[in-house]
Each structure stands twice: as C-alpha cells, then as structure tokens.
Amino acid sequence: MDCDVCIVGGGLTGLWTAYYLSALDPTLDIVVLEAEFAGFGASGRNGGWLSAELSGSKQRYAKSHGRVGVQALVSSMEAAVDEVVGICRAEGVEADIVKPGVLYVARSAAQLTRMREGLLDDASWGIGAEHQHELSVAELGERLQVAGALGAKYSPHCARVQPAKLVAGIAAAVERRGVRILERTRASAIGSGTVTTDRGTVRAVHVLRCLEGYTAGIRGQRRTWLPMNSAMIATEPLAESVWDAIGWRGAELLGDNANAYCYAQRTVDGRIALGGRGIPYRFGSRTDDRGQTQDWTVESLTGILHELFPATRQSRIDHAWCGVLGVPRDWCASVTYDPATGLGWAGGYVGSGLTTTNLAGRTLADLVLGRDTDLVGLPWVNRGVRRWEPEPLRWLGVRAMYGLYREADRREGKGLDRPSRLARLGDRLTGR
C-alpha cells in the first residue's frame, strides 16, 4: 500500500495527528495502522482526566528552552484542555465531558508539606494561583468529604471525560475526513518510508510512530520507552445515601499527594472509578493481557477507596481493568520529526497523556507540514533521550522504585511529619 502519511498506532496520539493533518491539508492520503482496534490501549482505558498536568520535569525542559519555554508549555497544556472540549462539541462527540477542575488531597503531614512545596516550586517558575492553588479543609469539605484530609490544592484546568467514548468519537471524526484506519493490522518494523506489518508493507513519505506503551513491540525499540502499567476499579452505581455522606456533587476529578498516588472520578452514572499502580512493570517490557487485572491489585485499590470514602465499604466493585503507558528514560514527553528521513514520533507521557496527546498531535502535524508555529518551538520538540538499561536492570530499578514509594507512604501514613527520604531515593534510582 502507498500513502502520503502512515501513522502507526490508533490511540489518541495517532488519531489527533491524523485529525489535524487532514484538517490542515485535506489532499493528504493518510493511513492509521492499529494492531487491535482504535483506542485499545491506554487511550480507551484511563482515568478520564483531561488535565493540564505537565508530562515531565520543568527543570529538564528548561535546560533547552529556559523559564519562558516551560511557561509556554504549561500555557499550551491549559489551552489544550479547552481545545479538546471544543472539538468534541464541534464534532458531536458525546463523551460525558464536564469541566469542574481537579482536587489533590493531602491526608498526612508529609503529603501536606509535599503539596505546598510543589505550589512554591510552581510559583518560582511564574506559574501562579490561576494554574492551581491551596484549599483549606473547610473549602475542600464544601466540595467533598475525604477521610483524614488535612488540605488540598485545586486546579480549574481539568475536565472529566469517558475515555472510550472520546477515542471512539475522534476515530469517527477522523474517518469522516477520509483517513483510513486499518485495524487488526500489527506493525513489526518501522523504517524511513516503510512500515512492515503482518498483512504486508506500507510505503509512505512520512512515517509516524504513535504507540506510547506499545513502542517496545517494534523491532529495535525494546528499550526506547518503558511500558508501565496502571490499573483501575469502578464501583457499582452508588446509593444516594452514600453520595450524601461523600458529597462530590460537582464531579471534580480527584487525586492525592502520595508517592504511589491514586486518581479518581465520579462517573456520569454515579460510580466512583479509582486507579493507581498495580504491577508497575513486567519483565522484558511485556504488556498486560488485554487489560486483565490481578486480584491483589483490585484488593489494594479497593482498600484505597475505602480509606478515602468509608461510606463505600458496603458497595460492590463491578469492574477492574488496566492499561499500559509509556515512560522515557528521563520521564519527559517528546515530539520529534526528522524531515530528512520522514520519520517522526510522539509520546512518553508517563501517565498524564489524555490532554497531552492532543497537543502532541497538533505539534507533530505542524512539524510534518513544515509550519512555523509556536507549537514547534515548545521545549519538548526534538528532544534526545537515552535508552533504558537492558534487563534485568530496568526491571530491578522500577520494582525498587515502587517498593521505596510504598514504604515511604507507609511511614508517612504512620505519622512521619516530613516527606520520606525513601521516595527521593526512588526518584534518583530511576532518574525520575
């Protein structure tokens, strides 16, 4: 098959890239290759946080573009939240979208200190209270009741979304523009001008790798991005008496300030969907078995749910699943395109990808078309990142990091009045 642009990966990065390329140049013949079905991976099974959370370290982005570059990236992320909401409205994508903002609660003295340190760090970069700000316990209580909360921070730059509906809607919009999405077509090798699949070879002027956590499945990419797993549970629709105890009438997204953090949303049908790390990494960069989740992971997440909201203890857990996300060696996302070879890629969102996929897709489209826009000058463009270590080093490193995080959270939960040094050791161990 011959085409102008071949995008490998039918998740949101690939779909957004196809969306903007087809909008900017309707004459392009664009093909999207997907091993399963559009949105099979983390794009269709995530926490539904359409947030402005930065995928990476401000300090690392600043090394190439300085303070102004970091501020531009933060502003672009905030604008991308509204961009997605606006496109869904324009394209008729019904994905249960509402934009109430996001709350991050602190449930120990150490978490409260870490939260405040983060706000001070933001302020030092010129990222002020309009991005996120602290709430008192009373102010948090006006929104929802979290057991043991000592405080919280709030950002208005976050929308709730049902991710499977979002990715299905964007896929349909892309196909209406004439883009071909070839599902059940697994790519095994990517080169300049060619993609090898289990159904034959695709030849294209531009070849774009948009595989996020599944990048390791491409020949020669085993150590490029580490596929890390995140798991979720969803309760049954909760009784009105449970919601009376919890509050949460505004549908804000919810996270915490733990080292091994959790994330949650109140769904449109009255459930709580809550996620966190289960088995964070499988040896040899293997991925999960079609979203199946281990019993102990479900039990762990259920325990977190009950700690946050004791009123849910009698509520049934109806669903559990997991997804895989991509982690670069420096834990920072990137968008890259080489005009000489026609090869490009985007990803490495480290779990903060739902909004970031949109910004990455727009940026990659501009790079492919040679457009001189503000997006192509952002600090994540054309970043070079070294590869992960060979096994068993990366397996040992990730397991050690999360072991240290969990022990740090245990100590902080038992009364340690400052952030545990074990978490910082875990960060240094893996370069986070």
Buried (B, 14 or more C-beta within 10 A) or exposed (E): BEBBBBBBBBBBBBBBBBBBBBBBBEEBBBBBBBBBBBBBBBBBBBBBBBBBBBBBBBEBBBEEBEEEBBBBBBBBBBBBBBBBBEBBEEBEBEBBBBBBBBBBBBBBBBBBBBBBEBBEEBEEBEBEEEBBBBBEEEEBBEBBBBEEBBBBBBBBBBBBBBBBBBBBBBBBBBBEBEBBBBBEBBBEEBEEBEBBBEEEEBEBBBBBBBBBBBBBBBEEBBBBBBBBBBBBBBBBBBBEEBBEBBBBEEBBBBBBBBBBBBBBBBBBEBBBBBBBBBBBBBEEBEBBEEBEBBEEBBEBBBEBBBBBBEBBEEBEBEEBBBBBBBBBBBBBBBBBBEEEEBBBBBBBBBBBBBBBBBBBBBBBBBBBBEEEEEBBEBBBBBBEBEBBBEEEEBBEBBBBBBBBBBBBBEBBBEEBEEBBEBBBBBBEBBBB
